[in-house]
Amino acid sequence: MTVSQIDEEVAKLLKLKAQIGGDEGKHQFTLKTAKGTRDYNPKQMAIRERVFNTIIRCFKRHGAETIDTPVFELKETLTGKYGEDSKLIYDLKDQGGELLSLRYDLTVPFARYLAMNKITNIKRYHIAKVYRRDNPAMTRGRYREFYQCDFDIAGQYDPMIPDAECLKIVHEILSELELGDFRIKVNDRRILDGMFAVCGVPDDKFRTICSTVDKLDKMSWEDVKSEMVNEKGLSEEAADQIGQYVSMQGGMDLAERLLQDAKMSQSKQACAGLTDMKQLFSYLQLFQVTDKVVFDLSLARGLDYYTGVIYEAILTQNCPVNVSATQNGVDEKAEEGVSVGSVAGGGRYDGLVGMFDPKGRKVPCVGVSIGIERVFSIMEQKAEASARKVRTTETQVMVASAQKNLLNERLRLTAELWNAGIKTEVMYKKNPKLLSQLQHCEDSGIPLVAILGEQELKDGVVKLRTVHSREEVRVGPGRVCTIPVKGVASPGTYTR
């Protein structure tokens, strides 16, 4: 390369550097999380961990095992499964010869997993993150990246027994989390389709009209009717007939009444759904949960894959606190009494696995998903409203010293406690002040402190202090490892 060519290349590089900007003109970017996502501090994570543990205990109590699936799937796996919500799927840029999308929920990957592995019977739970290109509402627990907690029963069983267990699980979890009063709405896709048929909805409009009816929890009937007529092309007469039915609520009595209804009784599909609804309520009575369950004809759930019973749990009282959520430097004020919407939902999807099976073999499935982010929003707001501290660690004992030059002795006792399986902390200073060590216990909710001093070392004992009451006992070092630590608050629970 000649000198002139080198000069030419250097000039190009200098020009490029000027365009990019040197160090003095470095681009100042804003430190923030992506829209619809958030970071979680230790206090929030402690609350989340407690909620997860409650849910997992319930799932395991009902005999479920767990699986995991990739965070992204082939795009064709997800396409056509979510109706109008398909536009919310995150597509990934092609990086290796495959068109991929981030998973929208855990149900479709579960169905793909069953078909791929030729599984016909399983009771499983799956807790993982999913992704939706939605318009986020952070203060109401609606994000673009969020966790789902799913419980599903796959297999050929007698009608409504697994379905009733799913509703029982929702009842148990919401009761144990103490979120406030709640209701579980139930309906059936066959009842909805039969209703659409007898009301004059064309077959090719069933799914799109179903998606519109699904908005009744967010929109007035007038707005829903307007969308049906003006946007979806439904006749006013058909919309008015639908309006009469979707205003109905009840229990087994409503199912019996609709079986005698002049119009609904004309649909074999609706009658099959209503007969199963009666059977479902009989099982729910045995499970003692009918006080919270209501048969609601307005419940639609817009996802295309549902084939039978559908359900949704909602809180019947608004969130009682007023809290500001600062996200990405923006103060999002939640109005007092803000509602967080549904906190669980699910249903029966008997045809989804068959969509993936090369021979179209069906595996009947029913499941439920807990709206965990909305639950977290409520729990976090309750924690903010409370003056009590939330524990973020599980430390049981703090090893402390009363005098200087006892670091080796503290580390030796700490190791003995760790080896004995006791959750233990020690300060990372050679000569910490006793007061600062005790203050750390107070701040962190650590219930016990093992104090070493020159006199204790001479006597071959350890001074064991209960932090809250300040009561002290002198015990042998070996006994510290065997003392049962009672009343230790778990992460996410309140301390004094």
Secondary structure in CASP SS format (residue, H / E / C, confidence):
PFRMAT SS
TARGET T0000
AUTHOR 0000-0000-0000
METHOD secondary structure of the structure
MODEL  1
M C 1.00
T C 1.00
V H 1.00
S H 1.00
Q H 1.00
I H 1.00
D H 1.00
E H 1.00
E H 1.00
V H 1.00
A H 1.00
K H 1.00
L H 1.00
L H 1.00
K H 1.00
L H 1.00
K H 1.00
A H 1.00
Q H 1.00
I H 1.00
G C 1.00
G C 1.00
D H 1.00
E H 1.00
G H 1.00
K C 1.00
H C 1.00
Q C 1.00
F C 1.00
T C 1.00
L C 1.00
K C 1.00
T C 1.00
A C 1.00
K C 1.00
G C 1.00
T C 1.00
R C 1.00
D C 1.00
Y C 1.00
N C 1.00
P H 1.00
K H 1.00
Q H 1.00
M H 1.00
A H 1.00
I H 1.00
R H 1.00
E H 1.00
R H 1.00
V H 1.00
F H 1.00
N H 1.00
T H 1.00
I H 1.00
I H 1.00
R H 1.00
C H 1.00
F H 1.00
K H 1.00
R H 1.00
H C 1.00
G C 1.00
A C 1.00
E E 1.00
T E 1.00
I C 1.00
D C 1.00
T C 1.00
P C 1.00
V C 1.00
F E 1.00
E E 1.00
L E 1.00
K H 1.00
E H 1.00
T H 1.00
L H 1.00
T C 1.00
G C 1.00
K C 1.00
Y C 1.00
G H 1.00
E H 1.00
D H 1.00
S H 1.00
K H 1.00
L H 1.00
I C 1.00
Y C 1.00
D E 1.00
L C 1.00
K C 1.00
D C 1.00
Q C 1.00
G C 1.00
G C 1.00
E C 1.00
L C 1.00
L E 1.00
S E 1.00
L E 1.00
R C 1.00
Y C 1.00
D C 1.00
L C 1.00
T H 1.00
V H 1.00
P H 1.00
F H 1.00
A H 1.00
R H 1.00
Y H 1.00
L H 1.00
A H 1.00
M H 1.00
N H 1.00
K C 1.00
I C 1.00
T C 1.00
N C 1.00
I E 1.00
K E 1.00
R E 1.00
Y E 1.00
H E 1.00
I E 1.00
A E 1.00
K E 1.00
V E 1.00
Y E 1.00
R C 1.00
R C 1.00
D C 1.00
N C 1.00
P C 1.00
A E 1.00
M H 1.00
T H 1.00
R H 1.00
G C 1.00
R E 1.00
Y C 1.00
R C 1.00
E E 1.00
F E 1.00
Y E 1.00
Q E 1.00
C E 1.00
D E 1.00
F E 1.00
D E 1.00
I E 1.00
A E 1.00
G C 1.00
Q C 1.00
Y C 1.00
D C 1.00
P C 1.00
M C 1.00
I H 1.00
P H 1.00
D H 1.00
A H 1.00
E H 1.00
C H 1.00
L H 1.00
K H 1.00
I H 1.00
V H 1.00
H H 1.00
E H 1.00
I H 1.00
L H 1.00
S H 1.00
E H 1.00
L H 1.00
E C 1.00
L C 1.00
G C 1.00
D C 1.00
F E 1.00
R E 1.00
I E 1.00
K E 1.00
V E 1.00
N E 1.00
D E 1.00
R H 1.00
R H 1.00
I H 1.00
L H 1.00
D H 1.00
G H 1.00
M H 1.00
F H 1.00
A H 1.00
V H 1.00
C C 1.00
G C 1.00
V C 1.00
P C 1.00
D H 1.00
D H 1.00
K H 1.00
F H 1.00
R H 1.00
T H 1.00
I H 1.00
C H 1.00
S H 1.00
T H 1.00
V H 1.00
D H 1.00
K H 1.00
L H 1.00
D H 1.00
K C 1.00
M C 1.00
S C 1.00
W H 1.00
E H 1.00
D H 1.00
V H 1.00
K H 1.00
S H 1.00
E H 1.00
M H 1.00
V H 1.00
N H 1.00
E H 1.00
K C 1.00
G C 1.00
L C 1.00
S C 1.00
E H 1.00
E H 1.00
A H 1.00
A H 1.00
D H 1.00
Q H 1.00
I H 1.00
G H 1.00
Q H 1.00
Y H 1.00
V H 1.00
S C 1.00
M C 1.00
Q E 1.00
G E 1.00
G C 1.00
M H 1.00
D H 1.00
L H 1.00
A H 1.00
E H 1.00
R H 1.00
L H 1.00
L H 1.00
Q C 1.00
D C 1.00
A C 1.00
K C 1.00
M H 1.00
S H 1.00
Q H 1.00
S C 1.00
K H 1.00
Q H 1.00
A H 1.00
C H 1.00
A H 1.00
G H 1.00
L H 1.00
T H 1.00
D H 1.00
M H 1.00
K H 1.00
Q H 1.00
L H 1.00
F H 1.00
S H 1.00
Y H 1.00
L H 1.00
Q H 1.00
L H 1.00
F C 1.00
Q C 1.00
V C 1.00
T C 1.00
D C 1.00
K C 1.00
V E 1.00
V E 1.00
F E 1.00
D E 1.00
L C 1.00
S C 1.00
L C 1.00
A C 1.00
R C 1.00
G C 1.00
L C 1.00
D C 1.00
Y C 1.00
Y C 1.00
T C 1.00
G C 1.00
V E 1.00
I E 1.00
Y E 1.00
E E 1.00
A E 1.00
I E 1.00
L E 1.00
T C 1.00
Q C 1.00
N C 1.00
C C 1.00
P C 1.00
V C 1.00
N C 1.00
V C 1.00
S E 1.00
A E 1.00
T E 1.00
Q E 1.00
N C 1.00
G C 1.00
V E 1.00
D E 1.00
E E 1.00
K E 1.00
A C 1.00
E C 1.00
E C 1.00
G C 1.00
V C 1.00
S C 1.00
V C 1.00
G C 1.00
S E 1.00
V E 1.00
A E 1.00
G E 1.00
G E 1.00
G E 1.00
R E 1.00
Y C 1.00
D C 1.00
G C 1.00
L H 1.00
V H 1.00
G H 1.00
M H 1.00
F H 1.00
D C 1.00
P C 1.00
K C 1.00
G C 1.00
R C 1.00
K C 1.00
V C 1.00
P C 1.00
C E 1.00
V E 1.00
G E 1.00
V E 1.00
S E 1.00
I E 1.00
G C 1.00
I H 1.00
E H 1.00
R H 1.00
V H 1.00
F H 1.00
S H 1.00
I H 1.00
M H 1.00
E H 1.00
Q H 1.00
K H 1.00
A H 1.00
E H 1.00
A H 1.00
S C 1.00
A C 1.00
R C 1.00
K E 1.00
V E 1.00
R C 1.00
T C 1.00
T C 1.00
E C 1.00
T C 1.00
Q C 1.00
V E 1.00
M E 1.00
V E 1.00
A E 1.00
S E 1.00
A C 1.00
Q C 1.00
K C 1.00
N C 1.00
L C 1.00
L H 1.00
N H 1.00
E H 1.00
R H 1.00
L H 1.00
R H 1.00
L H 1.00
T H 1.00
A H 1.00
E H 1.00
L H 1.00
W H 1.00
N H 1.00
A C 1.00
G C 1.00
I C 1.00
K C 1.00
T E 1.00
E E 1.00
V E 1.00
M C 1.00
Y C 1.00
K C 1.00
K C 1.00
N C 1.00
P C 1.00
K C 1.00
L H 1.00
L H 1.00
S H 1.00
Q H 1.00
L H 1.00
Q H 1.00
H H 1.00
C H 1.00
E H 1.00
D H 1.00
S H 1.00
G C 1.00
I C 1.00
P C 1.00
L E 1.00
V E 1.00
A E 1.00
I E 1.00
L E 1.00
G C 1.00
E H 1.00
Q H 1.00
E H 1.00
L H 1.00
K H 1.00
D H 1.00
G C 1.00
V C 1.00
V E 1.00
K E 1.00
L E 1.00
R E 1.00
T E 1.00
V C 1.00
H C 1.00
S C 1.00
R C 1.00
E C 1.00
E E 1.00
V E 1.00
R E 1.00
V E 1.00
G C 1.00
P H 1.00
G H 1.00
R H 1.00
V H 1.00
C C 1.00
T C 1.00
I C 1.00
P C 1.00
V C 1.00
K C 1.00
G C 1.00
V C 1.00
A C 1.00
S C 1.00
P C 1.00
G C 1.00
T C 1.00
Y E 1.00
T E 1.00
R C 1.00
END
